[in-house]
Amino acid sequence: MKFLCSIFYSTVLLIVTHLNAAYALAEPDLSVQVSLDQQLTKNSERYGVVGQSVLILKNHQTLYRGQHGFANLELGVAISKQHLFPSYSVTKLFTSVLIMQHVESGSIALTSSIRRYLPYLPEKWQAVTVEHLLSHTSGIPRYFDMAMEKRQFLPSKKAVFLSLIDEAEHFEIGTKNSYNNTNFLLLAAILEAKTGKSYQQLVAEIIIEPLGLKNTGHASAKNIIKNMVTSYRGDKGTIKKNTNIDWPVYTFSHSAQYSTPEDLTKFMTALVKGAFVKPKTLKQLWQPMKLSDGKDGRYAFGFEYSLEDGYYQVGHDGGNQVKLRHYFNAEDSADNYTLAYVTNGNNYGIWTDVLADSLMSIVDPQAFALASLKEQFISAILANDKSSLTAIYNAVSSKLEGDKSLIERFFLYRAYALRYGSGAKSSIAAFEFLIDKFPNSAAASQGLAATRAIIEN
């Protein structure tokens, strides 16, 4: 066993050496650098982003590094590269990777019942498999909602599981994706049962120490950590300090992570280059689980998963404030980008997808054509530039090959992105434009009516 661990550690160190060498900035396009800097400022103005720090890699080399805003508003402390950010649920990717290793070795089977590894679980969960947990299709009750409602966490993972015995499942297994922290609490329990080690030990020994992630860890929001930014939240357009949650240690498999853009992209690059599982295994596992209706789900082995503009996009959101994402070309995986966009809060609740798209539309507007069109539409609505909307609509229609359903969804999502990102008033024009193009759209009419009701109240 010691021999195998030594081989693994040496392999990771070799990969890390190559990773560190790749962090030299390669002949940056200064016009792109300036445009990306300007976009950070624009995102702050549009969405009230307090502080933001960004690192983008192209083919594993630094393409852009930038930051904007404040680590602490009250004291006027500017964001620097040294600041740490809460990255929340990005820790789920660590959990997924630890499970990947056991699936590759054969010690955990994706299709096995979770009761095979945790026999004390309720019998009614017998049909739930490891794969259901990873894809958020288990239907198991959501413990976190109850903990937040009661403002109290139970003393252990096992206590949490047993407390859910009499709770009704919130949907039928495998029928849909529904994000649920209970799933990753169970995955951590399975890892601990298989290894005899705590989740924290496993993360430290397999991920943090071999990769040299000196600025990544887990902590309660109430802990005082050097260089940690202050976290904020929006309350109807007003910035307030975030409510600090006293995270129990057992929640670390799904929350309470902190990190930096450098550490997050180093982790993702190491994964892609084979530090944890063989590239062949990774390719097999990075596939969305099929739902019971035959459609692809939104998660691939715990990673958010989509295909757009010819690039697979895998990664995770953290607390609706952080986005870690790897883009790789469907035809050529050597054509890839990795983005870490971390913030410490905003005025309303801007989707991190919107922030990521706003930068990738600048990095390569032709390669990321849909991202570019999303940003153009948002810009036109916010600037009340009605003359540009028809051209944007025609470009979207062409890109989506005239598929009315996809075109309607494109503009509907942008309207909601504006409502959540910069306030209800800012999205009215987007909903009205959508209704003008799709007068029979019930979704558009309902969205407009709900948005007007928010404004009136």
N, C-alpha and C positions, 0 to 999 in steps of 0.2 A: 504493500500500500504506500509506504514512504517513497519507494522507487517511482511509482506512478505519479504521486504528487510532485516529486522533483521534476519529472518530465513535463508535467502540465505547467508548473511554475516557470520552467526554463523557456517553454514555448511562448507563454504570455510575455515574458521579459523580452524575447526576441521581437515579438510583434510590437511591443511598446517602444522599443528602440527605433523601429521604422516609423511609428506614429509620431514620435517626437521630432524626427528628421523632417517629417512632412509638414510641420507647422510653420515653416518659413514661408513668408508671403512671396508668391511667385508673380513678378511683373504685373502689379495691379493696374487695371484700367482706371485712371484717375477720375474720368467723367462718371463712371459707375459708382466709384467710392463717394463722390460728392452727391450724386443722386440718392444713394442709400442713406447717407447722413441726413439729407433733406427729408427723406421719407420718415425717418425716426421722429424728426421735429413735427412733421405733418400728423403722424399718428398720435403724438402727444396732444396736439392742438385739437384734433378731431374727436378723440376718444377720452381725453383726460388721463392718458397714461402717465403715472407719476414718475417712474424711473424704468429704463429699459436697457438691456445689454444684449448684444447680438454677435454671434459668430457664424459665418457661413463658409463651408468648405466646398471646393470643387475638386472632384477626384481625389479627395482626402488631403488637399492642400488649401491653406487659408486663402480665401477669396476676399473676405471682408470681416473686419472687426470694428464694432462701433458701440457707443453707449450715449445715452441722453437722459437728462432729467435728474431726479433727486432720490438718494437713498433714504433721506429723512426730510420731509417737507418742513416740519416745524423748526428744525435747526438749519435748514438750507444746505444740507450736505449733498454735494454733487455725486452722481454715480461714477465709480471708477472700476477698472478691471479687477480690482482686489475684492470687490463686494460679493458676498454670498447671497443667494436668493432662495427662498422656499421654492421647491420644485414639486412638492405635493405628490400627486399620483404618478409622476414619472418613475417613482420607485417600483411601480408595477412591472416595468420592463426588466428590472433586476430580478424580480420574482420569476418572471417568465423565462429568463435566461437560465436561472438555476434549475427550473423544471426541464428546460431543453436538454441540459446535460444528462439528466436521469432518463429522459426518453431515448436519447441517443445510445446510452449504455444498456438500455433494456430494463432498468430497475423500476421504472414507472411506465405504465401503459396508458395511453390516452383514452382508450375505450373501456378501461376498468372502472367499476363503481368506486366512488370515493370511500365507501364503507369498507372496501378491501384494505385501505390504508388507515382508516380511522373507524374501527368497528363500533365505537360507542355512539356514532351518529344515528339519528332517527331512521328506522326502517323505511319510512316513506321516502327517504332520499336514496334508496337503493338504485334507482334508475339514473341518478345523476353521475356523470363520468367526469374524469379530469378535464377532458376536452370541453365539456359544458361550462366548467368553471372558467377556463381560459377565454372562452368566446362570449362570456356573459349571456349564456342561454340556459342557465340552470333553473331559473324560476324560484330559487331559494329565497326566503324572506330577507329583507334588507335590514340588517342589524343597525347600520350606521344611522338611519333615519330615526330609529327608536332611541338611540343613544343621544342624538342631538336634541330630540324632543324632551327627553328626561334630564338632559344636561349632566349625564352620568354614564361612565363606562363601567361595565362589569369587570371583575378582577382578572379574568383570563380568557383565552380563546375558547377553551372547552366550556367555560361557563356561558359564553356567548352562544355557542352552538346549541347547548342544552336548553337555553332560554327560548330558542326558536321552535322547539318541538311542537308547540300548540299553535304556532302562527301559521296562517294560511299562505301557501305559495302564491306569488303574485302574478304568475302566468304559467301556462303549460310548457314543460321542458321542450326546448328546441324550436319553439315557434317564433321567437323573436330575440333580438338583442336588447337587453336592459341592463345598463351599467349598475354594478352591484359590488360594493366593497367586501361583502361576505364571501364572495367567490375567492378573493385573494387572501383572505384570512384563512380559508380552508386550504389553499395551496401551500401557505407557509406551514400550516400544521402537518401537512403531508410530508413536506421537506424535512421538518424536524423529526417526524416519526421514522423516516427512512434513514436519516443520518445520525441521529442522536445528538445533534448540535442545534443551537438556537439559530433563528433566522439571522440575527446580527452577526454571529460568528461566520455563517456561510457567506454573507455578503462581503464581510471583511476579508476572509481568506481567499475567496474565489474571484472577486471583482475589484474591490477597493485597493487592497494591498498590491496585487500583481500589476495593476494598471497605474499605480502611483497616483490615485485620485486624492490628493491632499486636501481638497476643499469640498469633499462630498461626505455626507453622513446623515444621520437621523437624529431628531431632537424634538422635544415638546416645544410648542410655539412660545412657551413661557421661559425657556432657557435663554440665558444671555450668552451669545456667541460672537466672538470678535469678527468685525466686518460684516455682520448680518444686516441686511437692509430692514427698514421698518415696512411692515405689510399694511396695505390699505384696501378698502372696499368702497364701492359706489353706493350711495343711498339717494336715488332719484336725482342723480347728477351732481351730488355733493360728495366729496371725498371724506372718508372717515377712517380712523385707524381700525384695522381688522380686529375682530374678537380673537384673542389668543386661546387656542385649544390646548389643554393639558393632555397631549397624546400619550396614551399608555404605550409601553414598549411593544405590546403585541400588535399594535396597528401599523408597525413600520413596514409591513409587506405591501401596504396599499396607500400609505400617507406619510407625512412628517419628514420627508426628505428635504435636504438643502444641497445646493451645488452651484457651479459656475458654468458658463457656456463652454469653457475649455474642457472641463471634466466631462460634461454631458456628451460633447462631440467625440471626445477620446473614447468613451465607452461605446458609442455607436460604431465608430470606425473599427475598434477592436473586434466587435461582434461580426461585422461584415467581413473582416479579414481572417476570421477563423480562430480567434483567441479562445472561444468558449465551446463551440461545436464546429464540426467540419462544414465548409460552405455548402456541400451537397445536402447535409442535414438541415441547414438553415433554409435552403431553397424549398425543401420538402415541407418544413414546418410553417414557413411564411405563406400559407394559403388560407383563405377565409373558410371557416366552417360553414357547411351548407345548412340552411334552415329547413324546417320540415316541409316548406312549400317548394323546396328546390332552389331557392334564390341564395346568392352569396350573402353571408353575414358581414358585419362591419369590422370584425376583429380577426386577426390571423395570429394565433398563438399568443394572445394577450396584447398584441400590437394593433393600434388603429391601422386600417388598411384601406387603400383606395387606388384607383387607376385613373389618371387624368393627364391629358396632354402627352400621352405616350410614356409617362413615368409612373411606376409604382411608388406609392407614398406610404411609408411605414413609420410609426412612432407613437407618441402619446402626448396628450394634454395634461397639464398639471394645475389643478385648482382654477381653471379658466384664466390663468395668468402666465402660463409657460407652455411653450411648444418645442418639443424635440422631434425632428422629422428627418428621415433619410429618403431621398429621391433616387431611384435608379431606372435607367432606360429599359423598357420592356424588351428591346432588341439587343441591347449592349449594356450589361451591368457595370462595365468600366466607365460608362458615361453616368456620373452620379454627383449628387450634392448632399450635403448634410447641414441642417440648420438648427441652431439653438437660439430661440428668441425668449428671453426671460424678462419678466416685469414684476413690479411689486404692487400692482393695483391700478384701477382706472375708474372713471366717473360712473359708468353704468354696468357694463359686463360684456365688453367687446369679445367676440369669439377669437381665439388665438389663430384659427384658420385664416381669418381676415388679415391679421397682422403678418402671418407667414406669406400669404399670397401677395400682399402689398410689396414685399421685398423681392420675391421671385419674379414678379412682373418687371422689375428693373434689371435683375441679374441677366435675364435673357427673355425679352418680351415675345420673341418668335417661338422659342421652345416651350415657354409657359404661356401660351396664347389665351387660354381660358382664365388663368390667374390675372393676366393683363386686362382682359375684358371686364372681369369683376371689379378691378380697381378703377377702370375707366368709368364704369356705371356709377359706382359710389361717389367718385369725384364729381361727375356731372350732376348728380342729384344734390349733393351738398353745395355745389356752386350755383345751383338753379340754372344750369346750362342745358336748357331744353333742346337747343338746336343740335346737340351732339347725340341725343338719345336715340333718334331713328337710325343713325349710322351704327351705333353700338348694337342696337337690336338686330340690324341686318347682319352684322358681323357674327353675332352669337348664333343667329339662325343658320348661317352658312357653316360655322364651326360644328354645330350640332346636327347638320345635314337635314334641317327642316323638321326635326322631330318635335312636334308641338308640346308633347308632355315634358320633354327634357328642357325645352326653351322656357316653358312656364315655370318649371321648378327652379331654373337658373335665376330668374328675376324674383321669384317669390322668396328664395333664400337670401338674396341680396337685400330685399326689403326688410326681412326680419333681422338681418345682420345690422342694418342701420338702426332699427328700433332698439335692439339690445345694446348696440355699441355707442350710439350717440344720442339716444333719446327718441321718444315716440314722435315728436314733432318733425324730426329730421327724416322720418321714414314715410310720412304721408304722401309726398310726391312720388315715391317709389311704388307704393301700393296703387296710387291713381294711375300711374303709367302702366302698371301691370293690368289693371282693369280695362284700360283703353285698348290694350292689345288682346286681352282675353276677357271680353265682356261677360261670358258665361261661366267664368271661373268662380266656383263657390269658395275655394281656398283664399283667393284674392279678396273677395267681398267680405269674408269673415275676418281676414287679417286687417282690412281697412277699418271695419266697424269696431273691432277690439282695440285698435290703436287709437281711434278717436275717443273711445270710452276712457282709455287711460289718460288722455289729455284733459278730458272734461272733469275727471275725478282728481 
